[in-house]
Amino acid sequence: MTSPSEASAGDVSHRPRAWAGRGQVSVDWDRVPGAAGYLVHRSEGDGPYQVVDHRGGDLLAVPGPPYADTTVEPGRTVRYAVRPVFDADRPGEAPLGPPSEPVAALADGDGLVEVTVDAGCPLGPVHRPWRDMIGSEHLSLLLSADRVGGEEMGAGLATALGRVHRELGVERVRAHGILGDDLGVYREVDGRPVHDFTGIDAVLDALAPTGLRPVLELSFTPRALARDASRVVTAAGVSSPPRNWDRWAALVGDLVRHLRARVGDGELRRWAVEVWNEPDLECFWTGSREDYLRMYDVTARAVREACPGLPIGGPATAATKWVEPFLDHIDASGAPLDFLSTHVYGSPPLDLRPALARHGRAGTPLRWTEWGPSPTHFAPVNDSVLSAAFVATGMQEAAGRLASLACWVASDHFEELGRPPRLLHGGFGLLSVGGLAKPRFWALWMLERLAPVQLAAQLTGDGAGALVRAWPSLDPETGRIAVVLWNGTLDQGVLDRPDQRDRLERSVRLRIDGLPHGAYEVRHRRLDERTSNLSATARRIDIDEWPTDEQWAGLRIADRLADATPPVIRTPDRGTLGLPVTLPMPSMSLLELTPR
C-alpha cells in the first residue's frame, strides 16, 4: 500500500494565510486530503522553521485550521508554514508547505470579536462526545475505605462518578486495569488456573448506583500469569505479556461468559471492551509491538466467541501511536474491530477518519479513551480555567466525528501516580477530593446545557474562531437558545505570563438574529479566574493543604456556576438581540435566552 504522504506529497501546495491581532497571530490554511492533522511551523526573519510549541506535553499537531499562535513575541516579524501529518508515528515525513507572507506580531489592537448567530438557521443535532465515556482510576478504588482529605476514597470516587452521570450526561466509565491483582482474578493451584471474579462483581455492585456502565479495559496481566512478574505497573497490575496465551484467552473468555450470565446479553452489549492500556509505553507494556498485536488478536477472538455482540476495540495507545500498523495488522489477521481507540493530551484529537477509510473501515467508531490538557499528574494546568477552554475547544472539534472523547479522569481520588497531598494539587480529576467542581467540570456542564439543535454562527475579528469560539443551539419545542462562548489558547505558557493574558482579553459583540417576537429572559453564567473557579475560592478563604470543616462548608456553598450579572428581560428589536460580553483570557460564558 502506498503511504498517504507519498501519495499526497506532490499535491501539497497549500500556502498558509497569517494575520496579526493583539497578542496573537491567526493562521489559516487549506486542508490536505487524507491528513489527520497539521504541524504549524514558524520562522523569524530568515531563520529556520520550527514547530510552534504550545507546551501540551504530548502531540503538537492540531486537527485543522485556524490556529492562534500566542507564543510569538510582540514586535517580531514571522512567517508560517504547515506540514500535514498522516501518521502520528511519522509526523515529519510529509514536505513542509510554502511559507505565508511575513506578518508583524502586535502588542496592541482593538481586541474585538463579533459573533452573529442565526436563530432561523438550524444545522442539525448538537453532538456531545463527552457523554459516551469518562476516564477513571482503577475501579477497585471504589472498594477502598482509606481516607484522603477526610473522605473515604471509595465513597468519594462513587460520588464523583454519580455526579458526572447526573450533571454531564456521561453514560460509561473506563474500567482501567480490571484484570489486575488487586481484584484477585487469577491464581494457579497445583499448576492449574483458578479464575475468581468475586472482586470484579464487588466493583460492579459498587458502580451500579452511580448510573454508569463500564468499558472494560482488559489489563493488566495477573502476576501468576505474567511472562515477567517483576515488571509491576502499580498495585493494580503487571505490564508483562502473559507467559501462556491459551490461559490468557481462557481467562478473558470466562470473564465475559460470567458477566453475560450475570447481567444478560442486552445489558452486556451496552458495555464495551478495550484491549490493554498504552502498549506503546514500556511502563505499561514490556513486550514488543508484535506481542501486543498478538495480544489483541487473542483477546478479541476470545471476547467475540464468548459474547458476539460485545463491542471490542484498541489499540489504546498514547499520543495517537501505532494506528496505521494496527490497522494493517487487523486487515491481515481478520481479528474483529468494532471501534478504534487511542489517547492524546495537550491538543484537540486528530482526525483519524482518513486512516480508517484507507483501510476500508469508513464509519468505524472512533473513541479517544483518554484525553486532557496534560499527561502530567500534579500539573497546574489541570486545575486552571485555561483547561476549561481547552476542553470546550476539543469537544467542538470532536463533535460529529468522534463517538467518544473521554476526559481523564472523573475524580482527584487517584493513586496510580500518587495520592492527593492537598485539595488543589494539579490532579487529573474534573472533581476534587470532596466532589467540588473544577473548571473542566464547569466547561462540560455548560456544553451539556446546549439545546438539541445547533445553529449557524459567523465569527469575525481579532482571533475569531481561533481564540474566541462559539457554540450556539436552539430547542425547537421551547424556543430556548443557549450559546456557549469561550476565549482560550493551546499555549499553556500563558499561565505564567499575566501580561500576555491581559493582551488576549477580548470584547465580544454577540448578536442573535431571527428571533420570534416576544420577551426573553436572558441569563449569563460565567467561568473565569475570579468567578466559579475553585482555585480562586480556595485562595480567598486561605486553605492550607486541606480545608477545615468550616472551610468545606464554604466551598460547598460556592460550588455552583455563578451568574455574571442578574438575569434580565429583553425584547428583540426586529428579531435581533445584541449582547456585549467581555471574555478575559481564559474564560467561558453560557448565555441562555428563554421565552417568557
C-alpha positions as CSV (number, residue, x, y, z in Angstrom):
1,M,0.0,0.0,0.0
2,T,1.4,3.5,-0.9
3,S,1.9,5.6,2.1
4,P,-0.5,8.6,2.3
5,S,2.4,11.0,2.4
6,E,3.9,9.6,-0.8
7,A,0.5,9.8,-2.5
8,S,-0.1,13.4,-1.4
9,A,3.4,14.9,-1.5
10,G,3.0,16.2,-5.0
11,D,-0.3,17.9,-4.1
12,V,0.9,19.8,-1.1
13,S,0.6,23.3,-2.5
14,H,-1.3,24.9,0.5
15,R,0.0,28.3,1.5
16,P,-1.0,29.4,5.0
17,R,-2.5,32.8,5.5
18,A,-1.5,34.8,8.6
19,W,-2.8,38.0,10.1
20,A,-1.8,39.7,13.4
21,G,-4.1,40.6,16.2
22,R,-3.5,41.8,19.7
23,G,-1.1,39.3,21.4
24,Q,-1.6,36.7,18.7
25,V,-1.2,35.7,15.1
26,S,-4.0,33.7,13.5
27,V,-3.0,31.2,10.9
28,D,-5.3,29.6,8.3
29,W,-4.7,27.1,5.5
30,D,-6.4,24.7,3.1
31,R,-6.9,21.2,4.4
32,V,-4.9,18.4,2.7
33,P,-6.9,15.3,1.6
34,G,-6.1,12.3,3.8
35,A,-4.3,14.3,6.6
36,A,-5.1,13.5,10.2
37,G,-3.7,16.8,11.4
38,Y,-1.0,19.5,10.9
39,L,2.1,20.8,12.4
40,V,2.4,24.6,12.4
41,H,5.9,25.9,11.8
42,R,7.2,29.4,12.4
43,S,10.3,31.3,11.1
44,E,11.5,34.6,12.5
45,G,13.3,36.8,9.9
46,D,15.3,34.5,7.7
47,G,15.7,31.8,10.4
48,P,14.9,28.2,10.2
49,Y,11.3,26.9,10.6
50,Q,10.5,25.3,13.9
51,V,7.2,23.7,15.1
52,V,5.2,26.1,17.3
53,D,5.4,24.5,20.8
54,H,2.2,25.2,22.8
55,R,3.6,23.2,25.7
56,G,0.9,20.5,25.6
57,G,3.4,17.8,26.6
58,D,2.2,15.2,24.1
59,L,1.5,15.8,20.4
60,L,2.0,19.3,18.9
61,A,-0.1,18.5,15.8
62,V,-3.6,20.1,15.6
63,P,-6.6,18.6,13.6
64,G,-7.0,21.7,11.4
65,P,-7.2,25.4,11.0
66,P,-7.5,28.1,12.2
67,Y,-4.6,28.2,14.7
68,A,-3.8,31.1,17.1
69,D,-0.1,31.4,17.8
70,T,0.1,33.2,21.2
71,T,3.7,32.2,21.8
72,V,5.2,34.8,19.3
73,E,6.7,37.9,21.0
74,P,5.1,41.2,20.0
75,G,7.3,43.2,17.5
76,R,8.6,40.1,15.8
77,T,8.1,39.6,12.1
78,V,7.4,36.0,11.3
79,R,6.3,33.6,8.6
80,Y,4.4,30.4,8.9
81,A,4.4,27.1,7.0
82,V,2.3,24.0,7.6
83,R,3.2,20.3,7.4
84,P,0.4,17.8,7.1
85,V,0.5,14.7,9.4
86,F,-0.8,11.4,8.0
87,D,0.6,9.1,10.6
88,A,1.4,10.2,14.2
89,D,4.3,7.7,14.3
90,R,6.0,9.6,11.5
91,P,4.8,13.2,11.9
92,G,7.6,14.8,9.8
93,E,7.5,12.6,6.7
94,A,5.4,14.9,4.5
95,P,7.0,18.0,2.9
96,L,6.7,21.4,4.6
97,G,4.4,23.6,2.6
98,P,5.2,27.0,1.1
99,P,5.5,29.9,3.6
100,S,3.0,32.6,4.4
101,E,3.6,36.2,3.7
102,P,5.5,37.9,6.6
103,V,3.4,39.3,9.4
104,A,4.4,41.5,12.3
105,A,3.2,40.4,15.8
106,L,1.3,43.1,17.7
107,A,1.2,44.1,21.3
108,D,-2.0,46.2,20.8
109,G,-5.1,46.3,18.7
110,D,-8.9,46.6,19.2
111,G,-9.3,43.0,20.6
112,L,-12.9,43.0,19.2
113,V,-14.7,39.9,18.0
114,E,-18.2,39.9,16.5
115,V,-20.4,36.7,16.8
116,T,-23.6,36.6,14.8
117,V,-26.0,33.7,15.4
118,D,-28.9,33.0,13.1
119,A,-31.7,31.5,15.2
120,G,-33.5,30.7,11.9
121,C,-30.7,28.5,10.5
122,P,-30.5,25.1,12.2
123,L,-27.6,22.9,11.2
124,G,-28.6,19.6,12.7
125,P,-28.3,17.9,16.1
126,V,-25.7,19.0,18.7
127,H,-23.2,16.1,19.0
128,R,-22.0,15.5,22.5
129,P,-18.8,13.4,22.5
130,W,-18.3,13.8,26.3
131,R,-21.4,11.7,27.0
132,D,-20.1,8.3,25.8
133,M,-17.4,7.8,28.4
134,I,-15.3,9.2,31.3
135,G,-12.0,8.1,32.5
136,S,-11.3,6.8,36.0
137,E,-8.6,5.5,38.3
138,H,-8.9,1.7,38.5
139,L,-12.4,1.0,39.8
140,S,-11.2,-1.3,42.6
141,L,-10.7,2.1,44.4
142,L,-14.5,2.0,44.8
143,L,-13.9,-0.6,47.5
144,S,-11.3,1.4,49.4
145,A,-12.0,2.6,52.9
146,D,-8.7,4.6,53.1
147,R,-9.2,8.2,53.9
148,V,-7.8,11.2,51.9
149,G,-8.7,14.7,52.8
150,G,-11.0,13.4,55.5
151,E,-13.1,11.4,53.0
152,E,-13.2,7.7,52.2
153,M,-11.7,7.2,48.8
154,G,-14.2,4.6,47.6
155,A,-17.2,6.7,48.7
156,G,-15.7,9.9,47.2
157,L,-15.0,8.2,43.8
158,A,-18.5,6.8,43.7
159,T,-20.0,10.3,44.5
160,A,-17.9,11.8,41.7
161,L,-18.9,9.2,39.2
162,G,-22.6,9.7,40.1
163,R,-22.3,13.4,39.6
164,V,-20.7,13.3,36.1
165,H,-23.5,10.9,35.1
166,R,-26.3,13.1,36.5
167,E,-25.0,16.5,35.5
168,L,-22.9,15.9,32.4
169,G,-24.9,13.1,30.9
170,V,-22.0,10.7,30.8
171,E,-23.1,7.1,30.2
172,R,-20.0,4.9,30.8
173,V,-16.7,4.8,32.6
174,R,-13.4,3.2,31.5
175,A,-12.7,0.4,33.9
176,H,-8.9,0.8,34.0
177,G,-6.9,-2.3,34.9
178,I,-9.9,-4.5,35.5
179,L,-7.7,-7.7,35.5
180,G,-5.1,-6.6,38.0
181,D,-4.1,-8.5,41.1
182,D,-5.9,-6.0,43.3
183,L,-9.1,-7.9,42.4
184,G,-7.6,-11.4,42.6
185,V,-9.0,-12.7,39.3
186,Y,-6.3,-15.3,38.7
187,R,-4.2,-17.8,40.6
188,E,-2.8,-21.2,40.0
189,V,-3.3,-24.2,42.3
190,D,-1.1,-27.3,41.6
191,G,-0.3,-25.8,38.2
192,R,-4.0,-25.3,37.2
193,P,-5.6,-21.9,36.6
194,V,-8.3,-20.7,39.0
195,H,-10.5,-17.8,37.9
196,D,-12.2,-15.8,40.7
197,F,-14.5,-12.9,39.7
198,T,-15.7,-12.1,43.2
199,G,-13.7,-8.8,43.3
200,I,-14.9,-7.7,39.9
201,D,-18.5,-8.4,41.0
202,A,-18.0,-6.3,44.1
203,V,-16.7,-3.4,41.9
204,L,-19.7,-3.7,39.6
205,D,-22.0,-3.7,42.6
206,A,-20.4,-0.5,43.8
207,L,-20.5,1.1,40.4
208,A,-24.2,0.3,39.7
209,P,-25.7,3.1,41.9
210,T,-23.7,5.8,40.0
211,G,-25.7,5.0,36.8
212,L,-22.5,4.4,34.8
213,R,-21.8,1.3,32.7
214,P,-18.2,0.0,32.4
215,V,-15.9,-0.1,29.4
216,L,-13.7,-3.0,30.4
217,E,-10.1,-2.2,29.8
218,L,-8.6,-5.7,29.8
219,S,-5.3,-5.2,31.6
220,F,-3.0,-5.8,33.4
221,T,-1.6,-9.3,33.4
222,P,-2.1,-11.1,36.7
223,R,1.2,-11.8,38.4
224,A,0.7,-15.6,38.3
225,L,0.2,-15.5,34.5
226,A,2.9,-12.9,33.6
227,R,5.9,-13.7,31.5
228,D,8.0,-11.4,33.7
229,A,6.2,-10.9,37.1
230,S,8.8,-8.3,38.2
231,R,7.5,-5.6,35.9
232,V,4.9,-4.1,38.1
233,V,3.0,-1.0,37.0
234,T,1.2,-0.4,40.2
235,A,-0.6,-2.5,42.8
236,A,-3.2,-2.9,40.1
237,G,-1.1,-4.8,37.6
238,V,1.9,-6.2,35.8
239,S,3.0,-4.8,32.4
240,S,4.4,-8.0,31.1
241,P,2.7,-10.1,28.3
242,P,1.2,-13.4,29.5
243,R,3.5,-16.4,29.6
244,N,0.7,-18.6,28.3
245,W,-1.6,-17.2,25.6
246,D,-4.1,-20.0,25.9
247,R,-4.5,-19.4,29.6
248,W,-4.9,-15.6,28.9
249,A,-7.7,-16.4,26.3
250,A,-9.4,-18.7,28.8
251,L,-9.4,-16.0,31.5
252,V,-10.9,-13.4,29.1
253,G,-13.5,-15.8,27.8
254,D,-14.5,-17.0,31.2
255,L,-14.9,-13.4,32.4
256,V,-17.1,-12.4,29.5
257,R,-19.3,-15.5,30.0
258,H,-19.5,-14.8,33.7
259,L,-20.7,-11.2,33.0
260,R,-23.1,-12.4,30.3
261,A,-24.7,-14.7,32.9
262,R,-24.7,-12.0,35.5
263,V,-26.2,-9.1,33.5
264,G,-27.7,-10.7,30.4
265,D,-26.9,-10.2,26.7
266,G,-28.9,-7.0,26.3
267,E,-27.1,-5.2,29.1
268,L,-23.6,-6.5,28.3
269,R,-23.8,-5.3,24.7
270,R,-24.2,-1.8,26.0
271,W,-20.8,-2.1,27.6
272,A,-17.5,-2.4,25.6
273,V,-14.1,-4.0,25.8
274,E,-10.8,-2.3,25.2
275,V,-7.6,-4.3,24.8
276,W,-4.9,-3.1,27.2
277,N,-3.7,0.4,28.0
278,E,-0.9,2.3,26.1
279,P,1.1,-0.7,25.0
280,D,3.5,1.7,23.1
281,L,4.8,2.8,26.5
282,E,7.2,0.5,28.3
283,C,5.8,1.4,31.7
284,F,2.5,-0.3,30.6
285,W,3.8,-3.0,28.2
286,T,7.2,-4.6,28.3
287,G,6.6,-6.7,25.2
288,S,7.1,-5.7,21.6
289,R,4.6,-4.2,19.3
290,E,4.2,-7.7,17.7
291,D,3.4,-9.1,21.2
292,Y,0.7,-6.5,21.6
293,L,-0.8,-7.3,18.2
294,R,-0.9,-11.0,19.2
295,M,-2.5,-9.9,22.5
296,Y,-5.2,-8.0,20.6
297,D,-6.0,-11.0,18.3
298,V,-6.1,-13.5,21.1
299,T,-8.3,-11.2,23.3
300,A,-10.6,-10.0,20.6
301,R,-11.3,-13.6,19.4
302,A,-11.9,-14.8,23.0
303,V,-14.4,-11.9,23.6
304,R,-16.2,-12.5,20.3
305,E,-16.6,-16.2,21.0
306,A,-17.9,-15.6,24.5
307,C,-20.4,-12.8,23.5
308,P,-20.7,-12.0,19.8
309,G,-22.4,-8.6,20.4
310,L,-20.0,-7.1,22.9
311,P,-18.0,-4.3,21.1
312,I,-14.3,-4.6,21.2
313,G,-11.5,-2.2,20.2
314,G,-7.9,-1.0,20.5
315,P,-5.0,-0.3,20.4
316,A,-5.5,2.3,23.2
317,T,-2.1,3.8,22.5
318,A,-0.6,7.0,23.8
319,A,-0.2,10.1,21.6
320,T,-2.1,8.5,18.7
321,K,0.7,5.9,18.1
322,W,0.6,2.7,16.1
323,V,-2.7,3.5,14.3
324,E,-1.6,2.6,10.8
325,P,0.4,-0.5,11.8
326,F,-2.5,-1.7,14.0
327,L,-5.0,-1.3,11.1
328,D,-2.5,-3.1,8.7
329,H,-2.3,-6.0,11.2
330,I,-6.1,-6.2,11.6
331,D,-6.6,-6.2,7.9
332,A,-4.2,-9.2,7.7
333,S,-5.3,-11.2,10.8
334,G,-9.0,-10.7,10.4
335,A,-9.5,-10.1,14.1
336,P,-12.7,-8.2,15.0
337,L,-12.6,-4.4,15.5
338,D,-15.7,-2.6,16.5
339,F,-14.0,0.7,17.4
340,L,-10.6,2.3,17.1
341,S,-9.2,3.8,20.3
342,T,-6.2,5.9,21.2
343,H,-5.2,8.7,23.5
344,V,-3.7,12.3,23.3
345,Y,-3.0,15.1,25.7
346,G,-2.4,18.8,25.2
347,S,-4.1,19.1,21.8
348,P,-7.5,18.5,20.3
349,P,-7.8,15.0,18.9
350,L,-6.5,14.4,15.3
351,D,-8.9,13.3,12.6
352,L,-8.4,9.5,12.1
353,R,-11.2,9.0,9.7
354,P,-8.9,9.1,6.6
355,A,-6.8,6.3,8.1
356,L,-9.9,4.2,8.6
357,A,-11.1,5.0,5.1
358,R,-7.7,3.9,3.7
359,H,-8.3,0.5,5.3
360,G,-11.8,0.1,4.0
361,R,-13.2,0.8,7.5
362,A,-15.0,4.2,7.0
363,G,-17.7,4.6,9.6
364,T,-15.9,2.6,12.3
365,P,-16.5,4.5,15.6
366,L,-13.5,6.4,17.0
367,R,-13.1,6.5,20.7
368,W,-10.4,8.6,22.4
369,T,-10.5,6.8,25.7
370,E,-8.0,9.2,27.5
371,W,-7.8,12.9,26.8
372,G,-6.9,16.0,28.7
373,P,-4.9,19.2,28.9
374,S,-1.7,17.5,30.2
375,P,-0.4,13.9,30.5
376,T,1.4,15.0,33.8
377,H,-0.1,14.4,37.2
378,F,0.3,17.3,39.6
379,A,0.4,19.8,36.6
380,P,-1.1,23.2,37.5
381,V,-2.9,23.4,34.1
382,N,-5.2,20.6,35.3
383,D,-6.8,22.9,37.9
384,S,-6.9,26.0,35.7
385,V,-9.6,27.9,33.8
386,L,-7.3,27.5,30.7
387,S,-8.1,23.8,30.9
388,A,-11.8,24.5,30.7
389,A,-11.5,26.5,27.4
390,F,-9.2,23.6,26.2
391,V,-12.0,21.1,26.9
392,A,-14.6,23.2,25.1
393,T,-12.4,23.5,22.0
394,G,-11.6,19.8,21.9
395,M,-15.3,18.8,22.3
396,Q,-16.3,21.2,19.5
397,E,-13.5,19.8,17.2
398,A,-14.6,16.3,18.0
399,A,-18.4,16.8,17.6
400,G,-19.7,14.8,14.6
401,R,-16.5,12.8,14.0
402,L,-15.8,11.0,17.3
403,A,-18.0,8.6,19.2
404,S,-16.2,9.4,22.4
405,L,-13.8,12.0,23.8
406,A,-13.2,10.8,27.3
407,C,-11.8,13.2,29.8
408,W,-9.2,11.7,32.1
409,V,-10.4,11.4,34.9
410,A,-13.6,11.9,36.8
411,S,-12.2,12.5,40.3
412,D,-9.0,13.6,42.0
413,H,-9.4,10.3,44.0
414,F,-6.5,8.8,42.1
415,E,-3.5,6.9,43.3
416,E,-1.7,5.3,40.3
417,L,0.8,8.2,40.3
418,G,0.4,9.2,43.9
419,R,-2.5,10.1,46.2
420,P,-3.6,13.7,46.5
421,P,-1.4,15.6,49.0
422,R,-3.7,18.6,49.2
423,L,-7.1,19.9,47.9
424,L,-5.6,21.6,44.8
425,H,-2.5,19.7,43.5
426,G,-2.9,19.6,39.7
427,G,-4.8,16.3,39.8
428,F,-6.4,14.8,36.7
429,G,-9.9,15.0,38.1
430,L,-12.8,17.0,36.9
431,L,-13.9,17.0,40.5
432,S,-11.7,17.5,43.6
433,V,-11.5,15.3,46.6
434,G,-14.7,16.2,48.3
435,G,-16.6,16.3,45.0
436,L,-16.1,20.0,44.2
437,A,-16.3,21.2,40.6
438,K,-13.0,22.2,39.0
439,P,-13.0,24.4,35.8
440,R,-13.1,21.5,33.4
441,F,-16.2,20.2,35.0
442,W,-17.9,23.5,34.5
443,A,-16.8,23.5,30.9
444,L,-18.7,20.3,30.3
445,W,-21.6,21.4,32.4
446,M,-22.0,24.5,30.1
447,L,-21.8,22.3,27.0
448,E,-24.4,19.9,28.4
449,R,-26.8,22.9,28.7
450,L,-26.7,23.3,25.0
451,A,-30.1,22.8,23.4
452,P,-30.7,19.9,20.9
453,V,-30.2,21.7,17.6
454,Q,-27.0,23.5,16.5
455,L,-27.4,27.0,15.0
456,A,-25.3,28.7,12.3
457,A,-22.8,31.3,13.6
458,Q,-20.4,33.7,11.9
459,L,-17.3,34.9,13.8
460,T,-15.2,37.8,12.7
461,G,-12.5,40.0,14.3
462,D,-9.3,39.6,16.3
463,G,-8.8,35.9,17.0
464,A,-12.3,34.9,15.8
465,G,-12.6,31.1,15.5
466,A,-9.1,30.6,16.8
467,L,-9.1,32.2,20.3
468,V,-12.7,33.1,20.6
469,R,-15.2,30.3,19.8
470,A,-19.0,30.0,19.9
471,W,-21.3,27.0,20.1
472,P,-24.9,28.2,19.6
473,S,-28.0,26.0,19.9
474,L,-31.9,26.0,19.9
475,D,-34.6,23.9,21.5
476,P,-37.3,24.0,18.8
477,E,-40.0,22.9,21.2
478,T,-39.5,25.6,23.9
479,G,-37.7,28.3,21.9
480,R,-34.8,28.3,24.4
481,I,-31.5,29.4,22.9
482,A,-28.2,28.5,24.6
483,V,-24.8,29.9,23.4
484,V,-21.5,28.9,24.9
485,L,-18.7,31.4,24.2
486,W,-15.1,31.0,25.3
487,N,-11.7,32.5,25.0
488,G,-8.8,30.1,25.1
489,T,-5.4,29.1,23.6
490,L,-3.5,25.9,23.4
491,D,-0.4,27.8,24.7
492,Q,-0.1,26.7,28.3
493,G,2.7,29.3,28.7
494,V,0.1,32.0,29.2
495,L,-0.4,30.6,32.7
496,D,3.0,32.1,33.7
497,R,2.5,35.4,31.7
498,P,-0.1,37.7,33.1
499,D,0.9,40.5,30.7
500,Q,0.1,38.1,27.8
501,R,-3.3,37.1,29.3
502,D,-4.2,40.8,29.5
503,R,-3.3,41.3,25.8
504,L,-5.5,38.3,24.9
505,E,-8.7,39.6,26.6
506,R,-11.4,40.0,24.0
507,S,-14.6,42.2,23.8
508,V,-17.3,40.2,22.1
509,R,-20.4,41.6,20.4
510,L,-22.9,38.7,20.4
511,R,-25.8,39.3,18.0
512,I,-28.7,36.8,17.7
513,D,-30.9,37.3,14.6
514,G,-34.1,35.6,13.6
515,L,-35.8,35.6,17.0
516,P,-39.6,35.3,17.2
517,H,-41.3,38.3,18.6
518,G,-41.7,38.4,22.3
519,A,-39.8,38.8,25.6
520,Y,-36.9,36.7,26.7
521,E,-35.2,36.1,30.0
522,V,-31.5,36.5,29.4
523,R,-29.2,34.7,31.8
524,H,-25.4,34.9,31.7
525,R,-23.3,32.4,33.7
526,R,-19.6,32.7,33.9
527,L,-16.3,30.9,34.5
528,D,-13.1,32.9,34.7
529,E,-10.1,33.3,37.0
530,R,-12.3,35.1,39.7
531,T,-15.7,33.6,39.1
532,S,-16.8,29.9,39.6
533,N,-13.1,29.0,40.0
534,L,-12.3,26.6,42.8
535,S,-8.7,27.7,43.0
536,A,-9.7,31.3,43.5
537,T,-12.3,30.4,46.1
538,A,-9.7,28.3,48.0
539,R,-7.3,31.3,47.9
540,R,-9.9,33.7,49.2
541,I,-10.6,31.5,52.3
542,D,-6.9,30.8,52.8
543,I,-6.9,27.0,52.6
544,D,-3.6,25.4,53.5
545,E,-3.4,21.7,52.5
546,W,-6.9,20.5,53.3
547,P,-10.0,22.6,54.3
548,T,-11.3,22.7,57.9
549,D,-14.9,21.7,58.5
550,E,-15.9,25.3,58.3
551,Q,-14.0,25.8,55.0
552,W,-15.5,22.7,53.5
553,A,-18.9,24.2,54.2
554,G,-18.0,27.5,52.5
555,L,-16.6,25.6,49.5
556,R,-19.8,23.6,49.0
557,I,-21.9,26.8,49.1
558,A,-19.7,28.3,46.4
559,D,-19.8,25.1,44.3
560,R,-22.0,26.4,41.5
561,L,-21.7,28.2,38.2
562,A,-22.2,31.8,39.1
563,D,-24.2,34.5,37.3
564,A,-22.1,37.2,35.7
565,T,-25.0,39.6,36.1
566,P,-28.6,39.1,37.4
567,P,-31.0,37.7,34.8
568,V,-32.9,40.4,32.8
569,I,-35.9,40.5,30.5
570,R,-35.1,41.7,27.0
571,T,-37.3,42.1,23.9
572,P,-35.7,41.7,20.4
573,D,-35.6,44.7,18.1
574,R,-37.0,43.5,14.8
575,G,-35.9,39.9,15.6
576,T,-32.4,40.8,16.9
577,L,-30.8,40.9,20.3
578,G,-27.4,42.4,20.9
579,L,-25.4,41.1,24.0
580,P,-21.9,42.5,24.8
581,V,-19.7,40.1,26.5
582,T,-16.1,40.6,27.9
583,L,-14.0,37.5,27.7
584,P,-10.8,37.5,29.7
585,M,-8.1,35.0,28.8
586,P,-9.1,32.4,29.7
587,S,-12.9,32.4,30.3
588,M,-16.2,30.8,29.3
589,S,-19.7,32.2,29.2
590,L,-23.1,30.4,29.0
591,L,-25.9,32.7,27.7
592,E,-29.4,31.4,27.7
593,L,-32.4,33.1,26.2
594,T,-35.7,31.7,27.4
595,P,-39.1,32.9,26.0
596,R,-41.3,34.4,28.7
